[in-house]
């Protein structure tokens, strides 16, 4: 959503009777911007003031002419695809976006390189946007502010539950803040400008609780593809810097609490950072990286941040990272030697990279197929018809024919957990079937030591059999 002024303050000032403003444009104004840049929804225009329909500032219900900068409308704005977590569409088009900050801070040339590729939308991004709009509506309702329920094909019972939980969580954070600071207030879906640190940098904060002491920023992540942590999260920190620029002069903010709320993964991740640490990070890490990134300078630097980079299928640095760990033959082509012949170091390196390597190979294959479908030829490759499997042309006719022959064509099958949850809704699912759910131990998996799961102890001859009389176990 973006504010578009239709009537700005005339040089001679506003007319004596403000109601005249209603007839000055074809579309009567629905919103107003004050002299500090804040935008409010209008409840009505009286002769001497504009009354506000919703205000995130306590005790602010109307604006007098000397506080009004312009009147206008808030309009929908198209949004780019979601970043990373596969959910919330980052509502900005800045070259150095908050959502991509982890990437351009670590790999500074990536921001300009990515502009070669088109923005694409996805179901996950659209679903995330629908969840955010619903969550925003619920927060307005909980604040007692008028709000129209959004309409979307993505709304389902699961989204209802998760947005309820999110809204409850934000209200609980607000209540907590009010315990120490009764004047604390909640700002919803606020545009946060951090362009004093990153050229043209801005983003949208889902929920910001402002007051003296600790400011809290809650970010709803509706995706479930990647678990997002609030720790050292550049996107959250840039939002915090934007909010600090806005409110730091008015409130005595000493600390920022950043909360990632990712309900579909039961993930609530929190980082608290004091203002000195935050501003030092901005000065020492972000500002220099932003200068390099804006100019397209620096080294291609592969890492975790490559996952959602649009250049990843073609990036030579990423290719080198993966192929460097794979043994090659004398001609330099990747080899697949028998694991018995690999050294321990080679095995450890290959297994540690295998997950991302498989994903990357899939991306390269998809990229090459897309190109080939558009007519591109690759040496040694050709486009052919893939394998297909036989299928029934008319399922009803098949069932009828089998029944006529005296057989039952259907198999009775219990719905899986996901389908059952969708059918019953989470609350009924939990109350009805909670006692029938178990989570068996997972199969042993070899992962990098940085993985958060505790290490399994493996039963060996040494651990199972105890030494007797100083003798070594057999
Ligand atoms: S894929 Fe290449 S350009 Fe993109 S972030 Fe990784 S190293 Fe940088």
Boltz pocket constraint, residues with backbone or C-beta under 6 A from the ligand:
constraints:
  - pocket:
      binder: B
      contacts: [[A, 103], [A, 107], [A, 109], [A, 110], [A, 113], [A, 300], [A, 301], [A, 302], [A, 303], [A, 305], [A, 306], [A, 309], [A, 310], [A, 311], [A, 312], [A, 315], [A, 316], [A, 317], [A, 318]]
      max_distance: 6.0
